[in-house]
Amino acid sequence: MKYLSSQDIKDRQRNISDIKPYKTTKEIVVSNIFTFFNAMNLALAVLVATTMRFENMLFLGVIAINTAIGIFQEVRSKNALEKLSLLGKSKYKVNRDGQTIEIDSEDIVLGEYLHLNLGDQVPVDAEVLEGNVEVDESLLTGESDSVFKTVGDKLMSGSNVVSGTCLVTATAVGPDSYINKLAKSSKEFKKYPSQLRDYMDKILKIVSILLVPVAILLYVRGFSLGRSYVEIVLGSSGALVGMIPEGLILLVSVSLAVAAMKLAKKKVLVQELYCVETLARVDVLCFDKTGTITTGNMKVQEMDANVAERLSSYLAYFEDENATSRALKTYLTCEKKWEVQEVGAFSSKNKYSFVQVKEGGTYFFGAYEFLGFTQPMDAYYEHLKQQGFRILSLAHSKDQITSPSEMELLGMSFCQMRSRTIPRKPLTISNLKVLKLRLSVVIIMWLYMGWLVRQVLRKKPVRLI
């Protein structure tokens, strides 16, 4: 047995992640306050403030509301990302100073000798030194099938042990482990492309170019007419504020914020408001079938009576909690009735399990083609297999053996992956269409407001609709 000493532990890296949120709250506040749009309005507000006519600075309310919406949404996303954890916290058995003790996952160090058993989540990247296990890597790869690991194989942090026991040594901990690298990539903030944002940025740039010459012309015209400083500033500011599409900016922010709140109620994390627009432009949604079309759970569809009677005792000697085992134990009433000498757990490598019964031979349960039969499978079950059903066979040998030989087929059973019901999918597509309509309304209202401002500046009568 291998052990680490206290001195080894002090000098080695611990399994502590240093993943930080993409922005601090302070950075979020600063980035939302100091924007080009706010700068233009603030410059006009400063000019108005010099006249001491503060009632004419109400347009700053638009800036405050728009900024508050942006800060609220980003802070909310930051808090949700901070809570995102792909690695659970629990205690693990390790070899230290000549004994086996339990420690927290954060106290595991690089090179630690770690015992893993059924139900454990692998806390660090490791290499198997003794024993063999089956691990579920669906959290990392999306594949629901278990993977068999033996001496010399690598284990990725974040995977779960579904059968067997082993002794491993930690090869990567903390930020260097696979699960923490994966978590870091999922927490990174990305500025997603947005046509709506690009259009508004272009509008603001054009407006900013026009503001200076228009402001100079308005000042010169007011001065030539003999108006006072207050009249010139208030008149010019009113015209310049009308050139800045404040209503459009606020309307877009409110619309996207409302959409983000509705998505949040459906457990959807919106990192950036303009992601809603990206979703609205989606025409095709592509899903990975695992966990979307199916639930990952199995259901027994058919089983021979002879098989059911013997399996009810056979399965009682196994503690495996894979999908097939759970389905069979749900279907049957398991009870230990045999005097058992040895039990061999199911493995992905062998595709079968076995139970040696004292003075009763050996029972094997698994895939038909791995149980040593020379005759082809019955056409009925072969047809079901081609349709995607999982076919399982129960066989018996009179000898006490650990691998199939001279087997007698007792019967068959088959299971099916349960389908997931998604009643809201048509509604989801409908919501995308509604969202497109709302964004179209935003553009139309912006065009209407632009026309309205032009009419006011021209001092023409306006017929409101």
C-alpha positions in Angstrom: 0.0 0.0 0.0 1.3 3.5 -0.9 1.1 6.5 1.4 1.9 10.2 1.5 3.8 11.7 4.4 2.8 15.0 6.2 5.9 16.7 4.6 4.7 15.6 1.1 1.3 17.1 1.7 2.7 20.5 2.8 4.8 20.9 -0.3 2.2 20.0 -2.9 -0.6 21.8 -4.7 -4.1 21.4 -3.2 -7.4 20.8 -5.1 -8.6 24.4 -4.8 -10.1 26.1 -7.8 -9.3 29.8 -8.4 -12.0 30.4 -10.9 -13.3 34.0 -10.7 -16.4 35.6 -12.3 -15.7 37.3 -15.6 -16.3 40.7 -14.0 -16.6 42.1 -10.5 -19.7 44.1 -9.5 -17.6 47.2 -9.6 -16.4 46.5 -13.2 -20.0 45.9 -14.3 -21.2 49.2 -12.8 -18.3 51.1 -14.3 -18.8 49.5 -17.8 -22.5 50.4 -17.8 -22.1 54.0 -16.6 -19.2 55.1 -18.7 -20.7 54.5 -22.2 -20.7 56.6 -25.3 -24.5 57.1 -25.1 -24.3 58.3 -21.5 -21.4 60.6 -22.3 -23.4 62.4 -25.0 -26.3 62.9 -22.7 -24.1 63.9 -19.8 -22.4 66.6 -21.8 -25.7 68.1 -22.6 -26.8 67.8 -19.0 -23.7 69.7 -17.9 -24.5 72.6 -20.3 -28.1 72.7 -19.0 -26.9 72.7 -15.4 -24.9 75.9 -16.0 -28.2 77.7 -16.6 -29.5 76.5 -13.2 -32.7 75.3 -14.9 -32.5 71.7 -13.5 -36.1 70.9 -14.5 -34.8 70.7 -18.0 -32.6 67.8 -17.1 -35.3 65.2 -16.9 -33.9 63.4 -19.9 -31.3 62.0 -17.6 -34.0 59.7 -16.3 -33.7 57.7 -19.5 -30.0 57.3 -18.9 -30.6 56.2 -15.3 -33.3 53.6 -16.3 -31.2 52.2 -19.2 -28.1 52.0 -17.0 -29.9 50.3 -14.1 -31.4 47.7 -16.5 -27.9 46.8 -17.8 -26.3 46.6 -14.4 -29.1 44.5 -12.9 -29.0 41.9 -15.7 -25.2 41.6 -15.7 -25.0 41.3 -11.9 -27.8 38.7 -11.9 -25.8 36.7 -14.6 -22.6 37.1 -12.6 -24.3 35.7 -9.4 -25.7 32.8 -11.4 -22.3 32.0 -12.9 -20.7 32.1 -9.5 -23.2 29.4 -8.3 -22.4 27.2 -11.2 -20.6 24.1 -9.9 -19.9 21.0 -11.9 -18.1 19.3 -9.1 -19.8 18.2 -5.9 -18.3 18.4 -2.4 -17.9 15.3 -0.3 -15.3 13.3 1.7 -12.8 10.8 0.2 -10.6 8.1 1.6 -6.8 8.7 1.1 -3.6 7.0 2.2 -1.6 9.3 4.5 1.1 8.6 7.2 0.5 4.8 7.1 -3.2 4.9 7.5 -6.4 5.5 5.5 -8.3 8.6 6.5 -11.2 10.7 5.1 -10.7 14.2 3.9 -12.6 16.9 2.0 -12.1 17.2 -1.7 -10.4 20.6 -1.3 -7.7 18.9 0.9 -6.6 16.4 -1.8 -3.1 17.2 -3.1 -1.2 16.4 -6.3 0.0 12.8 -6.2 -2.5 11.8 -3.5 -3.4 8.1 -3.2 -7.1 8.0 -3.3 -9.7 5.2 -2.9 -12.7 5.4 -5.2 -15.9 3.3 -4.7 -19.4 2.9 -6.1 -21.2 6.3 -6.1 -18.1 8.5 -5.8 -17.5 11.4 -8.0 -13.9 11.6 -9.2 -12.6 14.9 -7.6 -9.3 15.2 -9.5 -7.7 13.9 -12.7 -6.1 10.6 -11.8 -4.5 7.4 -13.0 -5.7 3.9 -11.8 -3.1 2.0 -9.8 -5.1 -0.9 -8.5 -8.5 -2.4 -9.2 -11.0 -1.6 -12.0 -14.1 0.6 -12.2 -16.8 1.7 -14.6 -17.3 5.4 -14.7 -20.1 7.6 -16.1 -18.6 10.5 -18.1 -21.9 11.9 -19.4 -21.4 15.1 -17.5 -18.2 15.7 -19.4 -18.8 14.1 -22.8 -22.6 13.7 -23.1 -22.3 10.0 -23.7 -24.6 8.0 -21.4 -22.7 4.7 -21.7 -20.4 3.8 -18.9 -16.6 3.4 -19.6 -14.5 0.6 -18.2 -11.2 1.7 -16.5 -8.4 -0.6 -15.3 -4.8 -0.3 -14.2 -3.0 2.4 -16.2 -6.1 4.2 -17.5 -6.8 7.8 -16.9 -9.9 9.1 -14.9 -11.2 12.6 -15.6 -12.5 14.7 -12.7 -16.2 15.1 -12.7 -17.0 11.6 -13.8 -18.9 9.2 -11.5 -18.0 5.7 -10.4 -21.0 3.4 -11.2 -19.4 0.0 -10.3 -16.2 -1.4 -8.9 -13.4 0.0 -6.6 -9.9 1.2 -7.3 -6.9 3.0 -5.9 -5.8 6.0 -8.0 -3.1 8.7 -7.8 -4.0 12.3 -8.5 -2.3 13.6 -11.7 -3.9 17.1 -11.9 -5.7 19.1 -9.1 -7.3 22.5 -8.7 -7.3 24.7 -11.8 -5.3 22.2 -13.8 -8.0 19.5 -13.6 -10.3 18.8 -16.5 -13.5 19.7 -14.7 -12.2 23.1 -13.5 -11.0 23.9 -17.0 -14.4 23.0 -18.3 -16.1 25.1 -15.6 -13.8 28.0 -16.4 -14.8 28.0 -20.1 -18.5 27.9 -19.1 -18.0 30.9 -16.9 -16.2 33.0 -19.4 -18.1 36.0 -20.6 -18.5 36.3 -24.4 -19.8 39.4 -26.2 -22.2 37.9 -28.7 -22.8 39.4 -32.1 -25.9 41.5 -32.4 -27.2 43.3 -35.5 -29.5 45.4 -33.4 -26.6 46.6 -31.2 -24.5 47.3 -34.3 -27.3 49.3 -35.9 -27.7 51.4 -32.8 -23.9 52.0 -32.5 -23.9 53.2 -36.1 -26.8 55.6 -35.3 -25.0 57.0 -32.3 -21.8 57.5 -34.2 -23.5 59.4 -36.9 -25.5 61.5 -34.4 -22.2 62.2 -32.5 -20.6 63.5 -35.7 -23.6 65.7 -36.4 -24.0 67.1 -32.9 -20.9 69.3 -32.9 -21.7 71.3 -36.1 -25.4 71.5 -35.3 -24.6 72.8 -31.8 -22.3 75.5 -33.3 -24.9 76.5 -35.9 -27.6 76.7 -33.2 -25.4 78.8 -30.9 -24.4 81.2 -33.8 -28.0 81.6 -34.8 -29.2 82.3 -31.3 -26.3 84.8 -30.7 -27.2 86.6 -34.0 -30.8 86.9 -32.9 -29.7 88.5 -29.7 -30.9 85.8 -27.3 -29.5 85.3 -23.8 -27.1 82.6 -22.8 -29.8 80.7 -21.0 -32.1 80.8 -24.0 -29.4 79.7 -26.4 -28.3 76.8 -24.2 -31.8 75.5 -23.4 -32.9 75.9 -27.0 -29.8 74.2 -28.4 -29.9 71.4 -25.8 -33.6 70.7 -26.6 -32.8 70.3 -30.3 -29.7 68.2 -29.6 -31.4 65.9 -27.1 -34.1 65.3 -29.8 -31.3 64.1 -32.2 -30.2 61.4 -29.7 -32.5 58.4 -30.0 -33.0 58.0 -26.2 -36.5 56.6 -26.7 -35.1 53.9 -29.0 -32.3 52.9 -26.6 -34.7 52.7 -23.6 -37.4 50.9 -25.6 -34.9 48.2 -26.7 -33.4 47.8 -23.2 -36.8 47.4 -21.6 -38.0 44.9 -24.3 -34.9 42.8 -24.0 -35.0 43.0 -20.2 -38.6 41.7 -20.1 -37.6 38.9 -22.4 -34.6 38.0 -20.3 -36.8 37.9 -17.1 -39.2 35.6 -18.9 -36.4 33.3 -20.0 -35.0 33.4 -16.4 -38.3 31.9 -15.2 -37.7 29.0 -17.5 -34.2 28.5 -15.9 -32.4 30.1 -18.9 -29.3 32.1 -18.0 -29.0 35.3 -20.2 -25.4 36.6 -19.9 -26.0 39.6 -22.1 -29.3 41.3 -23.0 -28.6 41.2 -26.7 -28.5 37.4 -26.5 -32.3 37.6 -26.6 -32.1 39.1 -30.1 -29.8 36.3 -31.2 -32.4 33.8 -29.9 -35.1 35.7 -31.8 -33.1 35.2 -35.1 -33.0 31.4 -34.6 -34.8 29.4 -37.4 -33.5 25.9 -36.5 -32.9 24.4 -33.1 -30.5 21.5 -32.9 -30.5 19.1 -29.9 -28.2 16.3 -28.9 -30.6 13.3 -28.4 -29.2 12.2 -25.0 -31.3 13.8 -22.3 -33.5 15.8 -24.7 -35.4 13.2 -26.8 -34.8 10.5 -24.1 -34.7 10.7 -20.3 -31.7 8.3 -19.9 -34.0 5.9 -18.0 -34.8 2.4 -19.1 -38.1 0.5 -19.0 -38.6 -3.3 -19.2 -40.9 -4.1 -22.1 -41.0 -7.9 -22.0 -39.5 -10.7 -19.9 -40.0 -14.5 -19.9 -41.6 -15.8 -16.7 -38.7 -18.2 -16.1 -36.3 -15.4 -16.4 -38.3 -13.1 -14.1 -38.3 -15.8 -11.3 -34.6 -16.3 -11.3 -33.6 -12.7 -11.9 -35.5 -11.6 -8.9 -33.0 -13.5 -6.8 -30.0 -12.9 -9.1 -30.3 -9.1 -9.0 -30.6 -9.0 -5.3 -26.9 -9.7 -5.0 -25.8 -6.6 -7.0 -25.7 -3.0 -5.9 -25.1 -1.5 -9.4 -27.2 1.6 -10.0 -27.0 1.9 -13.8 -30.1 2.6 -15.9 -30.6 -1.1 -16.9 -30.2 -2.3 -13.3 -32.7 0.3 -12.0 -35.3 -0.7 -14.6 -35.0 -4.4 -13.9 -35.2 -3.9 -10.1 -38.2 -1.7 -10.6 -39.9 -4.3 -12.7 -39.1 -7.2 -10.3 -39.3 -7.9 -6.6 -35.7 -8.7 -5.6 -35.0 -11.1 -2.7 -31.9 -13.1 -1.8 -32.8 -16.8 -2.0 -29.5 -18.4 -3.0 -26.4 -19.4 -1.1 -23.8 -17.5 -3.2 -20.1 -18.2 -3.5 -18.9 -15.5 -5.8 -20.4 -12.5 -7.6 -19.0 -10.9 -10.8 -20.2 -7.3 -11.5 -21.2 -6.2 -14.9 -18.6 -4.5 -17.0 -18.6 -2.7 -20.3 -15.7 -4.8 -21.3 -17.3 -8.2 -20.8 -20.9 -7.2 -21.3 -22.2 -9.6 -18.7 -22.3 -10.3 -14.9 -22.4 -13.6 -13.1 -23.4 -15.3 -9.8 -21.9 -18.6 -8.6 -24.5 -20.5 -6.5 -23.3 -23.1 -4.1 -24.2 -26.5 -5.6 -26.2 -24.7 -8.2 -23.7 -23.8 -11.0 -23.2 -20.3 -12.3 -25.8 -17.9 -13.8 -24.7 -15.3 -16.4 -26.8 -12.3 -17.4 -25.8 -9.9 -20.2 -25.6 -9.5 -24.0 -26.5 -12.7 -26.0 -23.4 -12.4 -28.3 -21.0 -12.3 -25.3 -22.4 -15.4 -23.5 -20.6 -18.0 -25.8 -23.6 -19.1 -27.9 -22.8 -20.4 -31.4 -26.3 -20.2 -32.7 -27.6 -16.8 -33.9 -30.1 -15.0 -31.8 -33.8 -15.7 -32.3 -35.2 -13.6 -35.3 -37.8 -11.9 -33.1 -35.2 -10.5 -30.6 -32.8 -9.7 -33.5 -35.5 -7.6 -35.0 -36.1 -5.8 -31.7 -32.3 -5.2 -31.4 -32.3 -3.5 -34.8 -35.0 -1.2 -33.6 -32.9 0.0 -30.7 -34.1 -2.1 -27.8 -31.6 -3.5 -25.3 -31.7 -7.3 -25.4 -30.5 -9.2 -22.3 -30.1 -12.9 -21.9 -30.0 -15.1 -18.8 -27.9 -18.3 -19.1 -26.8 -21.1 -16.8 -23.8 -23.4 -16.5 -23.6 -26.4 -14.3 -20.0 -25.6 -13.5 -18.5 -23.0 -11.1 -16.9 -20.7 -13.7 -16.2 -17.0 -14.2 -16.4 -16.8 -18.0 -19.2 -18.3 -20.2 -18.7 -21.9 -21.4 -21.2 -24.6 -22.4 -24.1 -22.3 -21.5 -27.8 -23.1 -21.4 -30.1 -20.3 -22.5 -32.9 -19.8 -19.9 -34.7 -16.9 -21.5 -34.6 -13.3 -22.8 -35.8 -9.8 -21.8 -35.6 -6.5 -23.5 -35.7 -2.9 -22.3 -36.3 0.4 -24.1 -35.0 3.9 -23.4 -37.9 6.1 -22.2 -38.8 9.0 -24.4 -39.0 12.5 -22.9 -42.2 14.4 -23.4 -41.6 18.0 -24.4 -45.1 19.6 -24.6 -43.7 23.1 -24.7 -41.6 22.7 -27.8 -44.2 24.1 -30.2 -44.7 27.0 -27.7 -41.0 27.6 -27.8 -41.0 28.1 -31.6 -44.0 30.3 -31.2 -42.2 32.4 -28.6 -39.4 33.0 -31.1 -41.8 34.3 -33.7 -43.4 36.6 -31.1 -40.0 37.9 -30.1 -39.2 38.6 -33.8 -42.4 40.6 -34.0 -41.6 42.6 -30.9 -38.2 43.5 -32.3 -39.8 44.6 -35.5 -42.2 46.8 -33.5 -39.1 48.4 -31.8 -37.7 49.3 -35.2 -41.0 50.7 -36.5 -41.5 52.8 -33.3 -38.0 54.2 -33.7 -38.7 55.2 -37.3 -41.9 56.8 -36.1 -40.2 58.7 -33.3 -37.5 60.0 -35.8 -40.3 61.3 -38.1 -42.0 62.9 -35.1 -38.8 64.7 -34.0 -38.3 66.0 -37.5 -41.8 67.4 -37.7 -41.4 69.2 -34.3 -38.1 70.7 -35.3 -39.7 72.0 -38.5 -42.6 73.4 -36.4 -45.2 71.5 -38.5 -48.5 70.3 -37.0 -48.3 66.6 -36.1 -51.2 64.2 -36.2 -50.6 61.6 -33.5 -51.6 58.0 -34.1 
